[in-house]
Amino acid sequence: MSPAMAGNMATIHIKNLRLRTFIGFNEEEKTKKQDVIVNIILHYDATHAIASDSVDDACNYKVLTKKIIALVEERSFDLLEKMAGDIIALIATEDKVLEASVEIDKPHALRFADSVSVGMGYKRSW
């Protein structure tokens, strides 16, 4: 049995990361930043982090979040799917992350709805 299977699989939730970006394909959306809300779930084997109590052995969610903020706020996107895919691709470059999911909400995208969201996932293949 692998250490992660013995109960050391950690789950990190990054909740309601509020960012502003150019999102949408209408002319007004291309010229005015809008709010998006990003929720991320990361899974990693925390065996070494538990043993060492060192950030070097953990999934450093602060560093990863800064990269995600830069990605979203410095680019423009026509589609939520593209933004979600780019975030998942960035997360996939982090060696410690074994599995992840992202959900992005675009508040007020529809007149009678609180938001529209797109979700996407990633699982490291062995």
Number of C-alpha atoms within 10 A of each C-alpha: 5 9 12 13 9 9 11 16 14 18 16 13 15 15 12 14 14 13 16 15 20 22 25 20 12 9 8 11 16 16 12 12 16 17 15 24 17 24 17 22 15 21 18 19 22 21 18 15 16 13 9 12 11 10 11 10 16 19 22 13 14 10 9 13 15 10 14 20 17 11 16 21 13 11 11 19 16 14 14 20 16 14 21 22 18 15 23 21 13 14 24 17 9 12 10 18 21 18 18 21 19 22 20 24 20 19 16 14 14 10 8 7 9 12 15 14 17 17 16 16 16 17 13 11 6 4
